[in-house]
Amino acid sequence: MFTIEHEFDATVVTLVDDPATHRQEDVTITAFEDCVTIEQFDPRADAVQKITLSLSQVTDLTAALNLPEGVYSLKRDV
């Protein structure tokens, strides 16, 4: 299950791991104009862990999900 919310300065997607046998904490992905953040609560540290990706990194990740193993460089429009 997931939710999508459009806020003033970002789009927020929350992924809920509901069908899993060993359920993980929800993941929140927030897309801003210049970056994307991924957050998940870590119960061992009792804190939210946060990763920030540039839009270039998001583009690379999207491409990587559909490619076989290897090393790639995407052609960028300038």
SEVEX-518696 format. One record per atom (N, C-alpha, C): residue in one letter; atom name; x, y, z. Coordinates in steps of 0.05 Angstrom, whole numbers. Atoms other than C-alpha are relative to their C-alpha. Example, Ala and Ser with C-alpha at 12.3 -4.5 7.8 and 13.67 -1.06 7.14 Angstrom:
2
+------+------+--------+--------+--------+
! rest ! atom !      x !      y !      z !
+------+------+--------+--------+--------+
!    a !    N !     18 !    -24 !      0 !
!    a !   CA !    246 !    -90 !    156 !
!    a !    C !     18 !     24 !      0 !
!    s !    N !    -16 !    -24 !     -1 !
!    s !   CA !    273 !    -21 !    143 !
!    s !    C !    -15 !     22 !     14 !
+------+------+--------+--------+--------+
This chain:
78
+------+------+--------+--------+--------+
! rest ! atom !      x !      y !      z !
+------+------+--------+--------+--------+
!    m !    N !     17 !    -23 !      0 !
!    m !   CA !      0 !      0 !      0 !
!    m !    C !     18 !     25 !      0 !
!    f !    N !    -15 !    -25 !     -1 !
!    f !   CA !     23 !     71 !    -11 !
!    f !    C !    -19 !     24 !     -1 !
!    t !    N !     16 !    -24 !      1 !
!    t !   CA !     -3 !    142 !     -4 !
!    t !    C !     16 !     21 !    -15 !
!    i !    N !    -12 !    -23 !     14 !
!    i !   CA !     11 !    205 !    -45 !
!    i !    C !    -13 !     25 !     10 !
!    e !    N !     11 !    -26 !     -9 !
!    e !   CA !      3 !    275 !    -18 !
!    e !    C !     16 !     22 !    -14 !
!    h !    N !    -13 !    -23 !     13 !
!    h !   CA !     17 !    340 !    -55 !
!    h !    C !     -1 !     23 !     20 !
!    e !    N !     -2 !    -22 !    -18 !
!    e !   CA !     42 !    394 !     -8 !
!    e !    C !      9 !     25 !    -15 !
!    f !    N !     -7 !    -25 !     13 !
!    f !   CA !     61 !    466 !    -21 !
!    f !    C !     25 !     -1 !    -16 !
!    d !    N !    -27 !      0 !     13 !
!    d !   CA !    134 !    453 !    -39 !
!    d !    C !     10 !    -28 !     -7 !
!    a !    N !    -10 !     27 !      5 !
!    a !   CA !    137 !    377 !    -48 !
!    a !    C !    -23 !    -20 !     -4 !
!    t !    N !     18 !     23 !      1 !
!    t !   CA !    103 !    312 !    -66 !
!    t !    C !     11 !    -21 !     19 !
!    v !    N !     -9 !     20 !    -20 !
!    v !   CA !    105 !    260 !    -10 !
!    v !    C !    -14 !    -26 !     -6 !
!    v !    N !     10 !     27 !      4 !
!    v !   CA !     98 !    186 !    -23 !
!    v !    C !      9 !    -17 !     24 !
!    t !    N !     -6 !     17 !    -23 !
!    t !   CA !     94 !    138 !     36 !
!    t !    C !     -6 !    -29 !     -8 !
!    l !    N !      2 !     29 !      7 !
!    l !   CA !    106 !     63 !     24 !
!    l !    C !     -4 !    -15 !     26 !
!    v !    N !      6 !     16 !    -23 !
!    v !   CA !     74 !     16 !     74 !
!    v !    C !      5 !    -29 !     -7 !
!    d !    N !     -9 !     27 !      5 !
!    d !   CA !    104 !    -54 !     78 !
!    d !    C !    -21 !    -20 !     12 !
!    d !    N !     21 !     15 !    -13 !
!    d !   CA !     37 !    -87 !     94 !
!    d !    C !     -1 !    -30 !     -6 !
!    p !    N !      2 !     29 !      4 !
!    p !   CA !     42 !   -156 !     61 !
!    p !    C !     24 !    -16 !     10 !
!    a !    N !    -24 !     15 !     -8 !
!    a !   CA !    110 !   -174 !     90 !
!    a !    C !     -3 !    -16 !     25 !
!    t !    N !      1 !     16 !    -24 !
!    t !   CA !    119 !   -229 !    141 !
!    t !    C !     15 !     14 !     23 !
!    h !    N !    -15 !    -16 !    -19 !
!    h !   CA !    172 !   -188 !    177 !
!    h !    C !     -1 !     29 !     -9 !
!    r !    N !      6 !    -27 !     10 !
!    r !   CA !    144 !   -119 !    166 !
!    r !    C !     22 !     20 !      7 !
!    q !    N !    -20 !    -22 !     -4 !
!    q !   CA !    193 !    -62 !    157 !
!    q !    C !    -16 !     26 !      6 !
!    e !    N !     13 !    -27 !     -5 !
!    e !   CA !    179 !     10 !    179 !
!    e !    C !     -7 !     13 !    -27 !
!    d !    N !      8 !    -14 !     23 !
!    d !   CA !    144 !     55 !    130 !
!    d !    C !     23 !     17 !    -12 !
!    v !    N !    -20 !    -17 !     13 !
!    v !   CA !    187 !     92 !     79 !
!    v !    C !    -14 !     24 !    -11 !
!    t !    N !     12 !    -25 !     10 !
!    t !   CA !    172 !    165 !     63 !
!    t !    C !     20 !     12 !    -20 !
!    i !    N !    -15 !    -12 !     21 !
!    i !   CA !    197 !    194 !     -3 !
!    i !    C !    -11 !     27 !     -6 !
!    t !    N !      9 !    -27 !      5 !
!    t !   CA !    193 !    269 !    -11 !
!    t !    C !     15 !     12 !    -24 !
!    a !    N !    -12 !    -12 !     25 !
!    a !   CA !    205 !    300 !    -80 !
!    a !    C !     -3 !     30 !      1 !
!    f !    N !     -1 !    -30 !      1 !
!    f !   CA !    226 !    373 !    -78 !
!    f !    C !      8 !      8 !    -28 !
!    e !    N !     -8 !    -11 !     26 !
!    e !   CA !    244 !    418 !   -137 !
!    e !    C !     28 !     -8 !     -7 !
!    d !    N !    -29 !      5 !      6 !
!    d !   CA !    319 !    403 !   -130 !
!    d !    C !     11 !    -26 !     11 !
!    c !    N !    -10 !     25 !    -11 !
!    c !   CA !    325 !    337 !    -93 !
!    c !    C !    -23 !    -18 !      9 !
!    v !    N !     19 !     19 !    -11 !
!    v !   CA !    290 !    276 !    -65 !
!    v !    C !     11 !    -11 !     26 !
!    t !    N !     -8 !     12 !    -25 !
!    t !   CA !    293 !    252 !      7 !
!    t !    C !    -15 !    -26 !      5 !
!    i !    N !     11 !     26 !     -8 !
!    i !   CA !    281 !    181 !     32 !
!    i !    C !      4 !     -3 !     30 !
!    e !    N !     -1 !      3 !    -29 !
!    e !   CA !    265 !    171 !    106 !
!    e !    C !    -13 !    -25 !      9 !
!    q !    N !     12 !     24 !    -12 !
!    q !   CA !    253 !    110 !    148 !
!    q !    C !      9 !      0 !     30 !
!    f !    N !     -5 !      2 !    -29 !
!    f !   CA !    248 !    102 !    224 !
!    f !    C !     17 !    -25 !      5 !
!    d !    N !    -17 !     22 !     -8 !
!    d !   CA !    304 !     58 !    252 !
!    d !    C !     -5 !     -6 !     29 !
!    p !    N !      6 !      6 !    -28 !
!    p !   CA !    279 !     25 !    316 !
!    p !    C !     24 !     -6 !     17 !
!    r !    N !    -24 !      6 !    -15 !
!    r !   CA !    349 !      2 !    336 !
!    r !    C !     13 !     26 !     10 !
!    a !    N !    -12 !    -26 !     -7 !
!    a !   CA !    374 !     75 !    336 !
!    a !    C !    -21 !     19 !     13 !
!    d !    N !     22 !    -16 !    -10 !
!    d !   CA !    306 !    102 !    357 !
!    d !    C !      1 !     28 !    -13 !
!    a !    N !     -2 !    -25 !     15 !
!    a !   CA !    314 !    155 !    302 !
!    a !    C !     -8 !     -5 !    -29 !
!    v !    N !      6 !      1 !     29 !
!    v !   CA !    293 !    171 !    231 !
!    v !    C !     26 !      3 !    -15 !
!    q !    N !    -23 !     -1 !     17 !
!    q !   CA !    347 !    156 !    180 !
!    q !    C !     -8 !     14 !    -26 !
!    k !    N !      7 !    -16 !     24 !
!    k !   CA !    348 !    204 !    120 !
!    k !    C !     22 !     -1 !    -21 !
!    i !    N !    -19 !     -1 !     23 !
!    i !   CA !    381 !    200 !     51 !
!    i !    C !    -10 !     21 !    -19 !
!    t !    N !      8 !    -21 !     20 !
!    t !   CA !    381 !    258 !      2 !
!    t !    C !     14 !     -7 !    -26 !
!    l !    N !    -10 !      5 !     27 !
!    l !   CA !    388 !    245 !    -73 !
!    l !    C !     -3 !     24 !    -17 !
!    s !    N !      3 !    -21 !     19 !
!    s !   CA !    401 !    296 !   -126 !
!    s !    C !    -19 !    -10 !    -22 !
!    l !    N !     17 !      8 !     22 !
!    l !   CA !    354 !    295 !   -186 !
!    l !    C !     15 !    -18 !    -20 !
!    s !    N !    -17 !     17 !     18 !
!    s !   CA !    412 !    266 !   -227 !
!    s !    C !      2 !    -28 !     11 !
!    q !    N !     -2 !     26 !    -13 !
!    q !   CA !    419 !    209 !   -177 !
!    q !    C !    -27 !    -15 !     -3 !
!    v !    N !     27 !     13 !      4 !
!    v !   CA !    343 !    195 !   -182 !
!    v !    C !     -3 !    -10 !    -28 !
!    t !    N !      1 !      8 !     28 !
!    t !   CA !    349 !    193 !   -258 !
!    t !    C !     16 !    -26 !     -4 !
!    d !    N !    -17 !     24 !      2 !
!    d !   CA !    407 !    143 !   -252 !
!    d !    C !    -13 !    -24 !     13 !
!    l !    N !     14 !     22 !    -14 !
!    l !   CA !    368 !    101 !   -202 !
!    l !    C !    -23 !    -11 !    -17 !
!    t !    N !     22 !      8 !     16 !
!    t !   CA !    307 !     99 !   -247 !
!    t !    C !     10 !    -17 !    -24 !
!    a !    N !    -12 !     16 !     22 !
!    a !   CA !    350 !     75 !   -306 !
!    a !    C !     11 !    -26 !     10 !
!    a !    N !    -13 !     24 !    -10 !
!    a !   CA !    388 !     25 !   -263 !
!    a !    C !    -20 !    -22 !      6 !
!    l !    N !     20 !     20 !     -7 !
!    l !   CA !    324 !    -10 !   -242 !
!    l !    C !     -9 !    -17 !    -25 !
!    n !    N !      8 !     14 !     24 !
!    n !   CA !    313 !    -31 !   -315 !
!    n !    C !     23 !    -10 !    -17 !
!    l !    N !    -24 !      8 !     15 !
!    l !   CA !    384 !    -50 !   -336 !
!    l !    C !     13 !    -25 !     13 !
!    p !    N !    -14 !     23 !    -11 !
!    p !   CA !    425 !   -113 !   -328 !
!    p !    C !     26 !      9 !     15 !
!    e !    N !    -24 !     -6 !    -15 !
!    e !   CA !    488 !   -116 !   -285 !
!    e !    C !     21 !     12 !    -18 !
!    g !    N !    -21 !    -13 !     16 !
!    g !   CA !    544 !    -70 !   -309 !
!    g !    C !      6 !     28 !     10 !
!    v !    N !     -6 !    -28 !     -6 !
!    v !   CA !    573 !      0 !   -307 !
!    v !    C !    -10 !     17 !    -22 !
!    y !    N !     14 !    -17 !     20 !
!    y !   CA !    535 !     55 !   -342 !
!    y !    C !      6 !     30 !      5 !
!    s !    N !     -1 !    -29 !     -3 !
!    s !   CA !    539 !    130 !   -355 !
!    s !    C !    -22 !     10 !    -18 !
!    l !    N !     22 !    -10 !     16 !
!    l !   CA !    476 !    165 !   -377 !
!    l !    C !      8 !     26 !    -14 !
!    k !    N !     -5 !    -24 !     15 !
!    k !   CA !    479 !    218 !   -430 !
!    k !    C !    -19 !     22 !     10 !
!    r !    N !     16 !    -21 !    -12 !
!    r !   CA !    455 !    284 !   -400 !
!    r !    C !     -4 !     23 !    -20 !
!    d !    N !      5 !    -23 !     16 !
!    d !   CA !    421 !    341 !   -436 !
!    d !    C !     10 !     25 !     14 !
!    v !    N !    -12 !    -23 !    -13 !
!    v !   CA !    457 !    406 !   -423 !
!    v !    C !    -15 !     25 !     -7 !
+------+------+--------+--------+--------+
